Amino acid sequence: MGPQKTIPQTATRQAPAWTAGELADPHANADKPTKIRLMFGAIARSYDLNNRLHSFGRDQAWRRAGVRAARVQPGDTILDVACGTGDLTHEFARSRADAVIGLDFVPEMLEIARAKQRAIDPALRGKVTYMQGDAMQLPFEDACIDVVSIAFGIRNVADPRAALAEFHRVLRPGGRLVILEFDTPRFAPARWASNLYTNRIMPLTATLVSRDRSGAYRYLPRSVASFLDGDALAGAISEAGFQDVATRRLTMGVCACHSATRPE
Protein backbone atom coordinates (compact mmCIF):
# COMPACT_ATOMS: atom_id res chain seq x y z
CA MET A 1 0.00 0.00 0.00
CA GLY A 2 1.14 3.57 -0.65
CA PRO A 3 1.90 6.11 2.04
CA GLN A 4 -1.13 7.18 4.05
CA LYS A 5 -1.98 10.75 4.94
CA THR A 6 -2.41 11.36 8.64
CA ILE A 7 -5.09 13.88 9.53
CA PRO A 8 -3.64 16.38 12.04
CA GLN A 9 -5.32 16.27 15.43
CA THR A 10 -5.99 20.00 15.27
CA ALA A 11 -7.89 19.55 12.03
CA THR A 12 -10.08 16.79 13.42
CA ARG A 13 -11.19 19.00 16.30
CA GLN A 14 -12.17 22.17 14.42
CA ALA A 15 -15.84 21.34 13.86
CA PRO A 16 -18.34 18.55 14.53
CA ALA A 17 -18.31 15.75 11.96
CA TRP A 18 -22.11 15.50 12.11
CA THR A 19 -24.91 18.05 12.14
CA ALA A 20 -28.05 17.33 14.16
CA GLY A 21 -29.99 16.65 10.97
CA GLU A 22 -27.42 14.17 9.67
CA LEU A 23 -27.60 12.20 12.91
CA ALA A 24 -31.25 11.32 12.27
CA ASP A 25 -29.86 8.50 10.10
CA PRO A 26 -26.07 8.67 9.83
CA HIS A 27 -25.99 5.49 7.72
CA ALA A 28 -27.78 7.28 4.88
CA ASN A 29 -25.12 9.99 4.61
CA ALA A 30 -23.14 9.80 1.37
CA ASP A 31 -20.09 11.26 3.12
CA LYS A 32 -20.18 8.73 5.96
CA PRO A 33 -16.67 7.25 5.33
CA THR A 34 -15.02 10.68 5.58
CA LYS A 35 -16.95 11.55 8.70
CA ILE A 36 -16.11 8.21 10.31
CA ARG A 37 -12.41 8.69 9.62
CA LEU A 38 -12.39 12.22 11.06
CA MET A 39 -14.45 11.24 14.06
CA PHE A 40 -12.43 8.19 15.10
CA GLY A 41 -9.20 10.01 14.42
CA ALA A 42 -10.33 12.69 16.87
CA ILE A 43 -11.14 10.25 19.71
CA ALA A 44 -8.39 7.68 19.16
CA ARG A 45 -6.29 8.63 22.18
CA SER A 46 -9.18 8.41 24.64
CA TYR A 47 -10.92 5.48 22.90
CA ASP A 48 -9.72 2.70 25.22
CA LEU A 49 -10.44 4.68 28.38
CA ASN A 50 -13.97 5.48 27.28
CA ASN A 51 -14.58 1.87 26.28
CA ARG A 52 -13.59 0.62 29.73
CA LEU A 53 -15.46 3.29 31.66
CA HIS A 54 -18.68 3.29 29.69
CA SER A 55 -19.02 -0.48 29.29
CA PHE A 56 -18.10 -0.93 32.98
CA GLY A 57 -15.30 -3.15 31.77
CA ARG A 58 -17.64 -5.49 29.87
CA ASP A 59 -16.09 -4.65 26.49
CA GLN A 60 -13.16 -6.95 27.27
CA ALA A 61 -15.49 -9.80 28.22
CA TRP A 62 -17.42 -9.33 24.97
CA ARG A 63 -14.19 -9.60 23.00
CA ARG A 64 -13.22 -12.78 24.83
CA ALA A 65 -16.64 -14.19 23.94
CA GLY A 66 -15.92 -13.34 20.30
CA VAL A 67 -12.63 -15.25 20.41
CA ARG A 68 -14.40 -18.28 21.87
CA ALA A 69 -17.07 -18.10 19.15
CA ALA A 70 -14.33 -18.17 16.48
CA ARG A 71 -13.25 -21.69 17.50
CA VAL A 72 -9.62 -20.90 16.67
CA GLN A 73 -7.53 -23.84 15.52
CA PRO A 74 -3.73 -24.23 15.59
CA GLY A 75 -2.23 -22.61 12.51
CA ASP A 76 -5.22 -20.35 11.75
CA THR A 77 -4.82 -16.99 10.05
CA ILE A 78 -7.20 -14.42 11.50
CA LEU A 79 -8.29 -11.11 10.01
CA ASP A 80 -9.65 -8.61 12.54
CA VAL A 81 -11.46 -5.93 10.52
CA ALA A 82 -12.06 -2.45 11.99
CA CYS A 83 -9.52 -3.44 14.62
CA GLY A 84 -9.32 0.03 16.15
CA THR A 85 -6.68 0.16 18.88
CA GLY A 86 -6.09 -3.59 18.68
CA ASP A 87 -7.86 -5.00 21.74
CA LEU A 88 -9.54 -7.87 19.88
CA THR A 89 -6.50 -8.38 17.65
CA HIS A 90 -4.32 -8.94 20.70
CA GLU A 91 -6.94 -11.20 22.28
CA PHE A 92 -6.74 -13.37 19.17
CA ALA A 93 -2.94 -13.34 19.42
CA ARG A 94 -3.31 -15.12 22.78
CA SER A 95 -5.20 -17.95 21.05
CA ARG A 96 -3.78 -20.86 19.06
CA ALA A 97 -3.76 -18.81 15.85
CA ASP A 98 -0.59 -18.69 13.80
CA ALA A 99 -1.06 -15.15 12.47
CA VAL A 100 -3.41 -12.26 13.25
CA ILE A 101 -3.92 -9.30 10.92
CA GLY A 102 -5.52 -6.13 12.26
CA LEU A 103 -7.02 -3.91 9.56
CA ASP A 104 -8.54 -0.48 10.10
CA PHE A 105 -9.68 2.53 8.09
CA VAL A 106 -8.31 5.13 10.54
CA PRO A 107 -4.52 5.73 10.73
CA GLU A 108 -4.70 7.29 14.22
CA MET A 109 -6.27 4.11 15.59
CA LEU A 110 -3.57 1.97 13.98
CA GLU A 111 -0.86 4.18 15.47
CA ILE A 112 -2.13 3.35 18.96
CA ALA A 113 -2.60 -0.34 18.12
CA ARG A 114 1.03 -0.60 17.03
CA ALA A 115 2.20 1.14 20.20
CA LYS A 116 0.21 -1.37 22.28
CA GLN A 117 1.67 -4.22 20.21
CA ARG A 118 5.16 -3.24 21.35
CA ALA A 119 4.07 -3.71 24.97
CA ILE A 120 2.62 -7.21 24.73
CA ASP A 121 4.42 -10.50 25.34
CA PRO A 122 7.23 -10.83 22.76
CA ALA A 123 6.09 -14.40 22.10
CA LEU A 124 2.74 -13.03 20.88
CA ARG A 125 3.97 -9.79 19.31
CA GLY A 126 5.32 -11.49 16.21
CA LYS A 127 1.94 -13.01 15.39
CA VAL A 128 0.37 -9.58 14.81
CA THR A 129 0.48 -7.43 11.68
CA TYR A 130 -1.38 -4.14 11.26
CA MET A 131 -2.44 -2.51 8.01
CA GLN A 132 -4.75 0.24 6.83
CA GLY A 133 -7.60 -0.85 4.61
CA ASP A 134 -11.28 -0.78 3.75
CA ALA A 135 -13.70 -3.51 4.88
CA MET A 136 -15.47 -3.27 1.51
CA GLN A 137 -12.26 -3.83 -0.49
CA LEU A 138 -10.08 -6.22 1.46
CA PRO A 139 -6.52 -6.48 0.10
CA PHE A 140 -6.44 -10.28 0.18
CA GLU A 141 -6.83 -13.12 -2.28
CA ASP A 142 -9.91 -15.33 -2.31
CA ALA A 143 -10.19 -18.06 0.33
CA CYS A 144 -6.99 -17.28 2.26
CA ILE A 145 -8.29 -16.48 5.78
CA ASP A 146 -9.55 -18.90 8.46
CA VAL A 147 -11.39 -16.42 10.71
CA VAL A 148 -12.75 -12.95 10.01
CA SER A 149 -13.85 -10.83 12.96
CA ILE A 150 -15.28 -7.36 13.30
CA ALA A 151 -16.12 -5.86 16.70
CA PHE A 152 -18.47 -2.87 16.90
CA GLY A 153 -17.46 -1.82 13.42
CA ILE A 154 -19.93 -3.27 10.93
CA ARG A 155 -22.38 -0.39 11.46
CA ASN A 156 -19.59 2.10 10.66
CA VAL A 157 -19.02 0.64 7.18
CA ALA A 158 -20.61 2.57 4.31
CA ASP A 159 -22.21 -0.60 2.89
CA PRO A 160 -22.34 -3.44 5.46
CA ARG A 161 -23.63 -5.95 2.89
CA ALA A 162 -20.65 -5.24 0.64
CA ALA A 163 -18.38 -5.88 3.62
CA LEU A 164 -20.15 -9.17 4.38
CA ALA A 165 -19.61 -10.23 0.76
CA GLU A 166 -15.90 -9.44 1.13
CA PHE A 167 -15.70 -11.44 4.37
CA HIS A 168 -17.26 -14.39 2.54
CA ARG A 169 -14.83 -14.01 -0.36
CA VAL A 170 -11.62 -14.03 1.69
CA LEU A 171 -12.65 -16.85 4.04
CA ARG A 172 -11.61 -20.38 3.24
CA PRO A 173 -14.40 -22.95 2.93
CA GLY A 174 -15.23 -23.87 6.50
CA GLY A 175 -13.85 -20.52 7.72
CA ARG A 176 -15.60 -18.71 10.54
CA LEU A 177 -17.07 -15.23 10.81
CA VAL A 178 -17.57 -13.45 14.15
CA ILE A 179 -19.34 -10.12 14.49
CA LEU A 180 -19.77 -8.26 17.77
CA GLU A 181 -22.26 -5.42 17.67
CA PHE A 182 -24.44 -3.42 20.02
CA ASP A 183 -28.11 -4.34 20.20
CA THR A 184 -31.26 -3.34 22.09
CA PRO A 185 -32.19 -5.51 25.09
CA ARG A 186 -35.49 -7.36 24.74
CA PHE A 187 -36.32 -7.33 28.45
CA ALA A 188 -38.28 -4.10 28.96
CA PRO A 189 -36.57 -2.82 32.16
CA ALA A 190 -33.13 -3.55 30.71
CA ARG A 191 -34.14 -1.82 27.46
CA TRP A 192 -35.32 1.27 29.36
CA ALA A 193 -32.10 1.47 31.39
CA SER A 194 -29.93 0.88 28.31
CA ASN A 195 -31.71 3.59 26.32
CA LEU A 196 -31.40 6.10 29.16
CA TYR A 197 -27.71 5.38 29.60
CA THR A 198 -26.83 5.21 25.90
CA ASN A 199 -28.85 8.18 24.72
CA ARG A 200 -28.60 10.60 27.65
CA ILE A 201 -25.78 9.81 30.06
CA MET A 202 -22.98 8.27 28.01
CA PRO A 203 -22.83 10.97 25.29
CA LEU A 204 -22.24 13.62 27.95
CA THR A 205 -19.71 11.79 30.10
CA ALA A 206 -17.78 10.25 27.18
CA THR A 207 -17.52 13.65 25.50
CA LEU A 208 -16.15 15.14 28.72
CA VAL A 209 -13.58 12.37 29.11
CA SER A 210 -12.40 12.63 25.51
CA ARG A 211 -12.80 16.42 25.19
CA ASP A 212 -14.26 15.56 21.81
CA ARG A 213 -15.67 18.14 19.42
CA SER A 214 -16.28 15.78 16.50
CA GLY A 215 -19.64 14.55 17.77
CA ALA A 216 -18.43 10.95 18.07
CA TYR A 217 -20.46 10.20 21.18
CA ARG A 218 -23.60 11.75 19.74
CA TYR A 219 -23.10 9.58 16.67
CA LEU A 220 -22.71 6.34 18.64
CA PRO A 221 -26.28 6.02 20.02
CA ARG A 222 -27.81 7.17 16.74
CA SER A 223 -25.67 4.74 14.75
CA VAL A 224 -26.94 1.87 16.92
CA ALA A 225 -30.59 2.95 16.92
CA SER A 226 -30.72 3.40 13.13
CA PHE A 227 -28.74 0.25 12.25
CA LEU A 228 -29.94 -3.32 11.73
CA ASP A 229 -31.10 -4.97 14.93
CA GLY A 230 -29.65 -8.32 15.95
CA ASP A 231 -32.19 -10.39 14.02
CA ALA A 232 -31.84 -8.30 10.87
CA LEU A 233 -28.04 -8.47 11.03
CA ALA A 234 -28.21 -12.27 11.40
CA GLY A 235 -30.45 -12.30 8.33
CA ALA A 236 -27.96 -10.21 6.34
CA ILE A 237 -25.17 -12.62 7.31
CA SER A 238 -27.23 -15.52 6.02
CA GLU A 239 -28.09 -13.65 2.80
CA ALA A 240 -24.36 -13.12 2.20
CA GLY A 241 -23.98 -16.89 1.83
CA PHE A 242 -23.00 -17.95 5.34
CA GLN A 243 -24.44 -20.95 7.12
CA ASP A 244 -24.82 -22.02 10.76
CA VAL A 245 -25.62 -18.42 11.70
CA ALA A 246 -25.98 -18.14 15.47
CA THR A 247 -26.54 -15.17 17.76
CA ARG A 248 -25.59 -15.06 21.41
CA ARG A 249 -26.83 -12.04 23.36
CA LEU A 250 -24.49 -10.77 26.08
CA THR A 251 -25.00 -8.56 29.14
CA MET A 252 -28.81 -8.65 29.01
CA GLY A 253 -28.77 -8.10 25.25
CA VAL A 254 -26.70 -4.91 25.15
CA CYS A 255 -24.22 -6.72 22.89
CA ALA A 256 -24.83 -9.48 20.35
CA CYS A 257 -22.17 -11.97 19.25
CA HIS A 258 -22.98 -13.33 15.79
CA SER A 259 -21.08 -16.33 14.43
CA ALA A 260 -21.33 -18.10 11.08
CA THR A 261 -19.42 -20.38 8.72
CA ARG A 262 -18.57 -20.18 5.05
CA PRO A 263 -19.92 -23.41 3.51
CA GLU A 264 -17.43 -26.12 2.62
C-alpha positions as CSV (number, residue, x, y, z in Angstrom):
1,M,0.0,0.0,0.0
2,G,1.1,3.6,-0.7
3,P,1.9,6.1,2.0
4,Q,-1.1,7.2,4.1
5,K,-2.0,10.7,4.9
6,T,-2.4,11.4,8.6
7,I,-5.1,13.9,9.5
8,P,-3.6,16.4,12.0
9,Q,-5.3,16.3,15.4
10,T,-6.0,20.0,15.3
11,A,-7.9,19.6,12.0
12,T,-10.1,16.8,13.4
13,R,-11.2,19.0,16.3
14,Q,-12.2,22.2,14.4
15,A,-15.8,21.3,13.9
16,P,-18.3,18.6,14.5
17,A,-18.3,15.8,12.0
18,W,-22.1,15.5,12.1
19,T,-24.9,18.0,12.1
20,A,-28.0,17.3,14.2
21,G,-30.0,16.6,11.0
22,E,-27.4,14.2,9.7
23,L,-27.6,12.2,12.9
24,A,-31.2,11.3,12.3
25,D,-29.9,8.5,10.1
26,P,-26.1,8.7,9.8
27,H,-26.0,5.5,7.7
28,A,-27.8,7.3,4.9
29,N,-25.1,10.0,4.6
30,A,-23.1,9.8,1.4
31,D,-20.1,11.3,3.1
32,K,-20.2,8.7,6.0
33,P,-16.7,7.3,5.3
34,T,-15.0,10.7,5.6
35,K,-17.0,11.5,8.7
36,I,-16.1,8.2,10.3
37,R,-12.4,8.7,9.6
38,L,-12.4,12.2,11.1
39,M,-14.4,11.2,14.1
40,F,-12.4,8.2,15.1
41,G,-9.2,10.0,14.4
42,A,-10.3,12.7,16.9
43,I,-11.1,10.2,19.7
44,A,-8.4,7.7,19.2
45,R,-6.3,8.6,22.2
46,S,-9.2,8.4,24.6
47,Y,-10.9,5.5,22.9
48,D,-9.7,2.7,25.2
49,L,-10.4,4.7,28.4
50,N,-14.0,5.5,27.3
51,N,-14.6,1.9,26.3
52,R,-13.6,0.6,29.7
53,L,-15.5,3.3,31.7
54,H,-18.7,3.3,29.7
55,S,-19.0,-0.5,29.3
56,F,-18.1,-0.9,33.0
57,G,-15.3,-3.2,31.8
58,R,-17.6,-5.5,29.9
59,D,-16.1,-4.7,26.5
60,Q,-13.2,-6.9,27.3
61,A,-15.5,-9.8,28.2
62,W,-17.4,-9.3,25.0
63,R,-14.2,-9.6,23.0
64,R,-13.2,-12.8,24.8
65,A,-16.6,-14.2,23.9
66,G,-15.9,-13.3,20.3
67,V,-12.6,-15.3,20.4
68,R,-14.4,-18.3,21.9
69,A,-17.1,-18.1,19.2
70,A,-14.3,-18.2,16.5
71,R,-13.3,-21.7,17.5
72,V,-9.6,-20.9,16.7
73,Q,-7.5,-23.8,15.5
74,P,-3.7,-24.2,15.6
75,G,-2.2,-22.6,12.5
76,D,-5.2,-20.4,11.7
77,T,-4.8,-17.0,10.0
78,I,-7.2,-14.4,11.5
79,L,-8.3,-11.1,10.0
80,D,-9.7,-8.6,12.5
81,V,-11.5,-5.9,10.5
82,A,-12.1,-2.5,12.0
83,C,-9.5,-3.4,14.6
84,G,-9.3,0.0,16.2
85,T,-6.7,0.2,18.9
86,G,-6.1,-3.6,18.7
87,D,-7.9,-5.0,21.7
88,L,-9.5,-7.9,19.9
89,T,-6.5,-8.4,17.6
90,H,-4.3,-8.9,20.7
91,E,-6.9,-11.2,22.3
92,F,-6.7,-13.4,19.2
93,A,-2.9,-13.3,19.4
94,R,-3.3,-15.1,22.8
95,S,-5.2,-17.9,21.0
96,R,-3.8,-20.9,19.1
97,A,-3.8,-18.8,15.8
98,D,-0.6,-18.7,13.8
99,A,-1.1,-15.1,12.5
100,V,-3.4,-12.3,13.3
101,I,-3.9,-9.3,10.9
102,G,-5.5,-6.1,12.3
103,L,-7.0,-3.9,9.6
104,D,-8.5,-0.5,10.1
105,F,-9.7,2.5,8.1
106,V,-8.3,5.1,10.5
107,P,-4.5,5.7,10.7
108,E,-4.7,7.3,14.2
109,M,-6.3,4.1,15.6
110,L,-3.6,2.0,14.0
111,E,-0.9,4.2,15.5
112,I,-2.1,3.4,19.0
113,A,-2.6,-0.3,18.1
114,R,1.0,-0.6,17.0
115,A,2.2,1.1,20.2
116,K,0.2,-1.4,22.3
117,Q,1.7,-4.2,20.2
118,R,5.2,-3.2,21.3
119,A,4.1,-3.7,25.0
120,I,2.6,-7.2,24.7
121,D,4.4,-10.5,25.3
122,P,7.2,-10.8,22.8
123,A,6.1,-14.4,22.1
124,L,2.7,-13.0,20.9
125,R,4.0,-9.8,19.3
126,G,5.3,-11.5,16.2
127,K,1.9,-13.0,15.4
128,V,0.4,-9.6,14.8
129,T,0.5,-7.4,11.7
130,Y,-1.4,-4.1,11.3
131,M,-2.4,-2.5,8.0
132,Q,-4.7,0.2,6.8
133,G,-7.6,-0.9,4.6
134,D,-11.3,-0.8,3.8
135,A,-13.7,-3.5,4.9
136,M,-15.5,-3.3,1.5
137,Q,-12.3,-3.8,-0.5
138,L,-10.1,-6.2,1.5
139,P,-6.5,-6.5,0.1
140,F,-6.4,-10.3,0.2
141,E,-6.8,-13.1,-2.3
142,D,-9.9,-15.3,-2.3
143,A,-10.2,-18.1,0.3
144,C,-7.0,-17.3,2.3
145,I,-8.3,-16.5,5.8
146,D,-9.5,-18.9,8.5
147,V,-11.4,-16.4,10.7
148,V,-12.8,-12.9,10.0
149,S,-13.9,-10.8,13.0
150,I,-15.3,-7.4,13.3
151,A,-16.1,-5.9,16.7
152,F,-18.5,-2.9,16.9
153,G,-17.5,-1.8,13.4
154,I,-19.9,-3.3,10.9
155,R,-22.4,-0.4,11.5
156,N,-19.6,2.1,10.7
157,V,-19.0,0.6,7.2
158,A,-20.6,2.6,4.3
159,D,-22.2,-0.6,2.9
160,P,-22.3,-3.4,5.5
161,R,-23.6,-5.9,2.9
162,A,-20.7,-5.2,0.6
163,A,-18.4,-5.9,3.6
164,L,-20.2,-9.2,4.4
165,A,-19.6,-10.2,0.8
166,E,-15.9,-9.4,1.1
167,F,-15.7,-11.4,4.4
168,H,-17.3,-14.4,2.5
169,R,-14.8,-14.0,-0.4
170,V,-11.6,-14.0,1.7
171,L,-12.7,-16.9,4.0
172,R,-11.6,-20.4,3.2
173,P,-14.4,-23.0,2.9
174,G,-15.2,-23.9,6.5
175,G,-13.9,-20.5,7.7
176,R,-15.6,-18.7,10.5
177,L,-17.1,-15.2,10.8
178,V,-17.6,-13.5,14.2
179,I,-19.3,-10.1,14.5
180,L,-19.8,-8.3,17.8
181,E,-22.3,-5.4,17.7
182,F,-24.4,-3.4,20.0
183,D,-28.1,-4.3,20.2
184,T,-31.3,-3.3,22.1
185,P,-32.2,-5.5,25.1
186,R,-35.5,-7.4,24.7
187,F,-36.3,-7.3,28.4
188,A,-38.3,-4.1,29.0
189,P,-36.6,-2.8,32.2
190,A,-33.1,-3.5,30.7
191,R,-34.1,-1.8,27.5
192,W,-35.3,1.3,29.4
193,A,-32.1,1.5,31.4
194,S,-29.9,0.9,28.3
195,N,-31.7,3.6,26.3
196,L,-31.4,6.1,29.2
197,Y,-27.7,5.4,29.6
198,T,-26.8,5.2,25.9
199,N,-28.9,8.2,24.7
200,R,-28.6,10.6,27.7
201,I,-25.8,9.8,30.1
202,M,-23.0,8.3,28.0
203,P,-22.8,11.0,25.3
204,L,-22.2,13.6,27.9
205,T,-19.7,11.8,30.1
206,A,-17.8,10.3,27.2
207,T,-17.5,13.6,25.5
208,L,-16.2,15.1,28.7
209,V,-13.6,12.4,29.1
210,S,-12.4,12.6,25.5
211,R,-12.8,16.4,25.2
212,D,-14.3,15.6,21.8
213,R,-15.7,18.1,19.4
214,S,-16.3,15.8,16.5
215,G,-19.6,14.5,17.8
216,A,-18.4,11.0,18.1
217,Y,-20.5,10.2,21.2
218,R,-23.6,11.7,19.7
219,Y,-23.1,9.6,16.7
220,L,-22.7,6.3,18.6
221,P,-26.3,6.0,20.0
222,R,-27.8,7.2,16.7
223,S,-25.7,4.7,14.8
224,V,-26.9,1.9,16.9
225,A,-30.6,2.9,16.9
226,S,-30.7,3.4,13.1
227,F,-28.7,0.2,12.3
228,L,-29.9,-3.3,11.7
229,D,-31.1,-5.0,14.9
230,G,-29.7,-8.3,15.9
231,D,-32.2,-10.4,14.0
232,A,-31.8,-8.3,10.9
233,L,-28.0,-8.5,11.0
234,A,-28.2,-12.3,11.4
235,G,-30.4,-12.3,8.3
236,A,-28.0,-10.2,6.3
237,I,-25.2,-12.6,7.3
238,S,-27.2,-15.5,6.0
239,E,-28.1,-13.6,2.8
240,A,-24.4,-13.1,2.2
241,G,-24.0,-16.9,1.8
242,F,-23.0,-18.0,5.3
243,Q,-24.4,-21.0,7.1
244,D,-24.8,-22.0,10.8
245,V,-25.6,-18.4,11.7
246,A,-26.0,-18.1,15.5
247,T,-26.5,-15.2,17.8
248,R,-25.6,-15.1,21.4
249,R,-26.8,-12.0,23.4
250,L,-24.5,-10.8,26.1
251,T,-25.0,-8.6,29.1
252,M,-28.8,-8.7,29.0
253,G,-28.8,-8.1,25.2
254,V,-26.7,-4.9,25.1
255,C,-24.2,-6.7,22.9
256,A,-24.8,-9.5,20.3
257,C,-22.2,-12.0,19.3
258,H,-23.0,-13.3,15.8
259,S,-21.1,-16.3,14.4
260,A,-21.3,-18.1,11.1
261,T,-19.4,-20.4,8.7
262,R,-18.6,-20.2,5.1
263,P,-19.9,-23.4,3.5
264,E,-17.4,-26.1,2.6
